[in-house]
Amino acid sequence: METAEIRDLISAFVPEEIIRDFELKEVKKECGVYRLYTDEKDDESHYPPELAEAKEVVRCGYMNPCEIQTFPIAGREAFIYIRRRRWKEKGGRESYFNTYKYTIEGIKCTPKFGAFLKEIGRGEADQHWYYRLCLRGGRKAF
């Protein structure tokens, strides 16, 4: 699904650190909400550290997806769903997975979006484009 132009477009909505480790698989617009579905990349550089010495590594399914809210797209809410892979050594029973830190502790949104929300909470909301958009559309900002 990725060409240079699509990758540039994706990077406008998905943080670079997520793009580095995950591939966009699907985009859905449901009930006015954008949902971007990603899967962890399938290459040696994404094997969990516990399998660094393994002779042969195989995929072993996926973990449950994690939902992360990001900046709105065209004035609509946007969520990124990331699915991490499970890996195991061929013939082994124990599976392993990578751990990523893409959110701020206590809130399920990207750090930049969290910083934006924090700034709005300080009473500076009327100066932000998203706040003005919400007022113009007749919706409450937050």
C-alpha positions as CSV (number, residue, x, y, z in Angstrom):
1,M,0.0,0.0,0.0
2,E,3.0,2.3,0.4
3,T,4.4,4.6,-2.3
4,A,6.5,7.7,-1.6
5,E,3.4,10.0,-1.9
6,I,1.3,7.8,0.3
7,R,4.1,7.6,2.9
8,D,4.3,11.4,3.0
9,L,0.5,11.6,3.5
10,I,0.5,9.0,6.2
11,S,3.3,10.8,8.1
12,A,1.1,13.9,8.3
13,F,-1.3,11.8,10.5
14,V,0.8,9.0,12.1
15,P,3.8,9.8,14.2
16,E,7.2,8.9,12.6
17,E,8.1,6.6,15.5
18,I,5.0,4.5,14.7
19,I,5.7,4.5,11.0
20,R,9.2,3.3,11.7
21,D,7.9,0.1,13.3
22,F,4.4,-0.4,11.8
23,E,2.9,-0.6,8.3
24,L,-0.5,1.0,7.5
25,K,-2.8,-1.8,6.4
26,E,-6.2,-0.2,6.3
27,V,-8.1,3.1,6.8
28,K,-11.8,3.2,7.6
29,K,-14.2,6.0,8.1
30,E,-16.9,4.9,10.5
31,C,-19.6,7.2,11.9
32,G,-17.4,10.2,11.1
33,V,-14.4,8.7,12.9
34,Y,-11.2,7.8,11.0
35,R,-9.6,4.5,12.1
36,L,-6.0,3.7,10.8
37,Y,-5.0,0.1,11.2
38,T,-1.4,-0.9,11.4
39,D,0.6,-4.1,11.8
40,E,4.1,-4.5,13.2
41,K,6.7,-4.9,10.4
42,D,7.8,-8.4,9.6
43,D,11.6,-8.4,9.4
44,E,14.6,-9.3,11.5
45,S,15.0,-5.8,12.9
46,H,11.7,-6.2,14.6
47,Y,12.4,-9.5,16.3
48,P,12.1,-9.2,20.1
49,P,15.5,-9.0,21.9
50,E,14.9,-12.4,23.6
51,L,15.2,-14.0,20.2
52,A,18.4,-12.4,19.2
53,E,20.3,-15.6,19.5
54,A,17.6,-17.8,18.0
55,K,18.5,-19.8,14.9
56,E,15.1,-19.6,13.2
57,V,12.3,-17.3,14.3
58,V,8.7,-17.7,13.2
59,R,5.6,-15.6,13.6
60,C,3.1,-16.7,16.1
61,G,0.0,-14.5,15.5
62,Y,-0.7,-11.0,16.9
63,M,-1.4,-9.4,20.2
64,N,-4.7,-7.6,20.8
65,P,-4.6,-4.2,19.0
66,C,-3.9,-1.0,21.0
67,E,-5.9,2.1,20.3
68,I,-4.2,5.5,20.3
69,Q,-5.9,8.8,19.6
70,T,-4.1,11.3,17.3
71,F,-4.9,14.7,15.8
72,P,-8.2,14.9,14.0
73,I,-8.2,14.4,10.3
74,A,-10.4,16.9,8.4
75,G,-12.1,17.9,11.6
76,R,-13.0,14.3,12.6
77,E,-11.6,12.2,15.4
78,A,-8.8,9.9,14.4
79,F,-7.5,6.7,16.1
80,I,-4.5,4.5,15.2
81,Y,-4.8,0.8,16.0
82,I,-1.4,-0.9,16.4
83,R,-1.1,-4.7,16.3
84,R,2.1,-6.1,17.6
85,R,3.3,-9.5,16.4
86,R,4.0,-12.5,18.6
87,W,7.2,-14.4,17.7
88,K,8.8,-17.6,18.8
89,E,11.8,-19.8,18.1
90,K,10.9,-22.5,15.6
91,G,9.9,-25.6,17.6
92,G,9.7,-23.6,20.9
93,R,6.6,-23.1,23.0
94,E,7.1,-19.7,24.5
95,S,6.1,-16.6,22.4
96,Y,7.7,-13.1,22.7
97,F,6.6,-9.6,21.6
98,N,8.0,-6.1,21.5
99,T,7.0,-3.4,23.8
100,Y,6.6,0.1,22.5
101,K,6.0,3.4,24.3
102,Y,3.9,5.6,22.0
103,T,1.6,7.2,24.6
104,I,1.9,9.4,27.6
105,E,1.3,7.5,30.9
106,G,-2.3,7.7,31.9
107,I,-3.7,8.8,28.5
108,K,-4.2,6.9,25.3
109,C,-3.1,9.5,22.7
110,T,0.1,10.5,20.9
111,P,2.5,12.7,22.9
112,K,2.0,15.6,20.5
113,F,-1.8,15.4,20.7
114,G,-1.5,15.1,24.5
115,A,0.6,18.2,24.6
116,F,-2.0,20.0,22.5
117,L,-4.9,18.9,24.8
118,K,-2.8,20.0,27.8
119,E,-2.3,23.5,26.3
120,I,-6.1,23.8,25.6
121,G,-6.6,22.9,29.3
122,R,-4.7,26.1,30.2
123,G,-7.4,28.4,28.8
124,E,-5.7,29.1,25.5
125,A,-8.2,27.1,23.5
126,D,-9.8,30.0,21.7
127,Q,-6.6,30.6,19.8
128,H,-6.4,27.0,18.3
129,W,-7.7,26.0,14.9
130,Y,-9.4,22.8,16.3
131,Y,-11.3,24.7,18.9
132,R,-12.5,27.3,16.3
133,L,-13.5,24.4,14.0
134,C,-15.6,22.8,16.8
135,L,-17.4,26.0,17.5
136,R,-18.1,26.7,13.8
137,G,-19.4,23.2,13.4
138,G,-21.8,23.6,16.4
139,R,-20.0,21.0,18.5
140,K,-18.5,21.5,21.9
141,A,-14.7,21.3,21.8
142,F,-14.2,19.1,24.9
